Every structure is written in C-alpha cells, then in structure tokens.
Amino acid sequence: MSVAFRRLCLLSPALLVILLLVGVPLCLMAWVSLLDKGGSAGVDWSSAPSAANYVRLVWEEDFDGTMILNTGYLLIFLRSVALAAVTTVLSLALGLPVALWMASLSRTGRDVMLLLITIPFWTNLLVRNYAWLIILREDGWVSQFVNMLSPWPVQLLYNDAAVAIGLTYSFLPFTILPLYTVFEKFDWRLLEAAHDLGATRRRALRRVVLPIATPGIVAGALLVFIPCLGAFVTPALLGGGKTLMLGNIIQMQFGASRNWPFGATLAVVLLAIMLVVMTAMALWRNRRTA
Amino acid sequence: MTQVPPSPAVSIRTVSKSFGKGIYAFRVLDDVSLDIGRREFFTLLGPSGCGKTTLLRLIAGFETADSGAIAIEGEDVTARPPFHRPVNTVFQSYALFPHLTVEQNVAFALEEQGMARDAIRRRVGEALEMMRMGAFARRRPAELSGGQQQRVALARALAPRPRVLLLDEPLSALDLKLRKEMQIELKMLQEEAGITFLFVTHDQEEALTLSDRVAVMQSGRILQMGSPREIYEAPTHRFVADFIGDINLLDGEALPGGGVRLDSGTVLPAAHAASGRVTVAIRPERARLVPAGTGALEATLVHSAYLGTAMLHKLELPVGGTFLLRQSDPAEAAPEAGRRVGLSLPGEALRVLAQ
C-alpha cells in the first residue's frame, strides 16, 4: 500500500465529516441561491438557475420595467458591518483590561473569574437579552438615571446603541478568554525590561504588551465580529424591529417570507464578507510576523 | 583650589525593605548602607534569599524601599520610577523582547530617548559589534543560543550608556565553559566601557574573579565589604569565612593575652583581641602535613584526592570533625590513608572569629 493511499485512508473519517456536514450544505445553499422561490416548500427546484436573486440585492424593477437602484439591502449590510465593528472595538476595549487584571490574580482568583465569565453561557441568549430589555427600558432605573443627568430626553432602547450594548454584552467573553490565555503566559519581566530601558507605562503597553498580545487580539476580534454579523436575536429584541441586521432579514426570508432562495443569497453574501475579513486579517498578521 | 571628590556612583543610605504584611512581614533588607565608587566592579554576594537581588531591584526602581534613600551619582532617585533612572539591567532570564529582532531590542532604549534615526543605527551597530553579535542583527531572540542571548542582553543594556549597569546573576544560565569565557569578557567590557558595574551572584568564585570589591550579604544585612583578597584572607564573620571557599573552623575559648584553647584542649598561638567563645579559621592551603607528634594538631588521613595542580587531603580530627588540607605540590610524597599525621598551623594563617 502506498504512503499516499494510507494517508488518504487515515484522513477519510475527517474528510467525510467535512464533506458531508460542511461541503454539501454549503454547495446546496449556493445552488438554492440561484433558483426561484417556490410555493409552500420555499424553493422551486425545477426553475432554471440565474443570478436574479443577486441582482435583486442592489437593483429593483420599477413599474415600467426599468431597473432602479435599491439601497435598502445595502444599508442593512453596511449597518450590520458597522454594528459588528463597533461591538468588536467595544469588546476589545473592555476585554483587554479585564484580561490583564485576571492574569495578575492568584490561581484561585483566576479560576473564580473564569467561572464567573462562563456562567452567562449557562443561560439562554434570549433570556439574557430580555434582561437587557428590562435594564434599558424607559421606566428602568438606568434610563431614569441617565435622563436625570441629561439635559434632553434619552431613549436607551430600540435603537442602534441598544443593539451595540446587547451585542457587546453577549460577545465580551469571546474577547476576554483569548486575551486572557495570552496574558496568562505573558512574561512580566519583559515589562520590567521595558521600564528599565526608559519606556513609561503607556509606552511599554504600546511597544511590548500589545504587540505580544496581538494573536489574542486578532482571535478575540474575529470571534466577536463574525457571529455579530449574523446575530439576529439581539437586534430583534433590543432594536425593536427598527434596527435590522443581516441575521434578521435572512431569518425573515426563511421564515415569514418563505423565500428560501433569496435567504440563501443573503447568506452567501454574508459568508463572502466574512471570508474577506478573515483573509485580510490573516494577510495582515503574516506580514507583521514575517 | 580644593577639588570636591565626585559623589559615588551609587549611594545607599539605611535602606530597609519588607515583603508581606503584619505577622507575615519578612524583612528582606535590614538597614543597608553602602557606597559604590565610579567605574568600580562591585559585587553583591550571598546565598539565595539574602536580599542581594532585592537590593539590585531597589536600585533599578522595580521595588520601592520602606525607608532609606538611594542616590545615583549624587542625584536622589529614591522616588523615581525605573524609566527615569540612569541605570540599565541585565536580567537573569535576559528578558529580551521576543517580538523584536536583535537590533530592534538594542535600539529600544535609544528610541525611547528620542534619538535620531541614523544615530540609533550607528549606536546599535557599535553595541552589537562590541558584543560580536553584528551578524545576528536581523535574528529574533528565539533563534539564538543562551550565550548569544546573553550578549544581546548586554548590548541592549549598554547601548543607552547608563551610569551604572546592574547585572542580576547574568551568567547563571550558561554552562561552565561559556560562563568562564563570559566572566573574562565582562571584566574586559567593564574596563573598556568605563561604566560602574553592580553584579549580583551567589557564586563566590565568580565574585572573587571579577570584582574590585565584594559585599557579602546574609539575611538582609551586609556582613563584610572589601576587596576579594580581604574577604578571602581576612573574613570577619564565621559565615563569610564558611561561604567563601573551603575553610576549616575550630571552636574554642579565647585566652586573655592571645592564644585560643580549642575544645580538644590544644592551645593554638592565634593572635586576637577577643574573649569568650571563638572560632579559629584556617584555609586548607595554609596548613601543612608533618610527621605525627610534631604538629599543633593530630589527625588521621581519611582520603586523598589528586586535583592535577594540587592534592586535597581529608583528615579526621580525634575529637570529631573533618579537616581539609590542600598540598600545593602534588609530586610531594603523601602518607597513605589511615595513617596518623600531624598538622602544622602557622600562627599568621589563623583567623580568630567571634561566634
């Protein structure tokens, strides 16, 4: 038996899983995105494949048959990317000091903190987002407190800010954990060395701590940005239906609208955006370490 | 015109430091004072936990003293953070920045000083050339051997031309041969760079070889300070005598007007101004083997080891305890093991230490 054949045999279980559970569904989704919507089943399997659904993302047929620009979906894409980006930045800004502080704790302290950070995962995401509904609503004490300080009335719920807060809350652990694993292994004598060579605390952070933490920062950013793009529970609840994100319209196409092909189209585009972001990150990292 | 003597490179005044709180407080440094001269190679020597590294970290600014003052070339730096002190450190673990190349590591301090780009390049080149590491400028620390990392750490600490270079057991991670090479190199470097070196080590041989002056520390105090010769030949404490090199310690009673009556009853003609219980110390190379019955002490030869340049004899004293004797000419005839021999102890070689 040749080495190549044996290698293939050994790899076959993994290849099979990837093929059946990742490859086939992805191809199916891409294929469906080219079809017409059907009656009750959602997809008209006998229709001829066309790029009509992709055209529909940007162009709209007017009553007289001319194509006019439709910015509706584009805006939702842009808003999704912007909200995901804001959430990523907020999560990193909050997660970095927490992770640094955790790494400075004793063993027991670290274990307790890790437990506390994972506890929210024991509760359903929907429930946790309902909790934010109660915290931010008009008669809630947070809202009352903010309105007491603010010279003009402030609405905390059912807007982009509420969605960003909810998303940041949901995804914060995904930045804390990879950053913590970096800082846990961090050699603090490097910080002393930096001070010794004349770097102030701020400079040492910038020149030594952050560069060494870069793998954790990149991992944390991707772990927040990617699921944020597809999030639909948080915008549905905290955005009050006004702040739609990609996840919401995809869910709508597969649900209420029963237009699976268009839903698949949106999902393929979302996937493409993620691929672009991840490739860009990987290239940037390779260039830095080269 | 009278000239004001220059202030010492490092001046430490009544510095104390404790770690922990309340009943768990542990005094690491206890009222330590010392002056280190300019361009001096000064070594803090002591066993682990004696406070030598803490003292170095206080001078670097990584720790703050509970009381006392530290001045560098006459400037009080007690309250200054490490990045505002004119000293640099060579760490025991080297602490090179893993994400930077060798030359970026060496340039770090110069960039923090805001030096011009081409001046930095020149200075980095000089520093690497001095440590013969020019060929490795583009490598990362992980791609270097321990000895090479050591050189980069030295180049990095010397590049900003500090007033004082602090070295925290920098050679302890190297193997013996490399350590010997680096010792010579360090000494030459110090003379060449004309910088004050403060060296911390637990290796007494290293301390004696390198230093202009040595301070022997124990339990947060300086027991004795002096040239390597003084420390070796004229220890003032039993601990110092025992810690530095091999030595024979014989307990006894000081006799008024000179001489010590050992616990075995023998009286040794050692000069002293002490009274009460004392210890007589003698180095193995200062005692001589003589025929039984003619020496100051009687002993039984237990074992002889050939060392190439000398013979080391291990002897058993009749009252118990061993006695080491170094015979500097290995060609000289030596008695067989098990024989009774005499020990000649010249009076000028005996040191009387208070207990």
Interface residues (C-beta under 8 A of the other chain):
Chain A: D187 R189 L190 E192 A193 A194 H195 D196 L197 G198 A199 T200 R203 R207 V208 P211 I212
Chain B: A60 G61 F62 P81 P82 F83 V87 N88 T89 F91 S93 A95 L96 F97 P98 H99 F108 A109 E112 Q113 R156 A157 P160
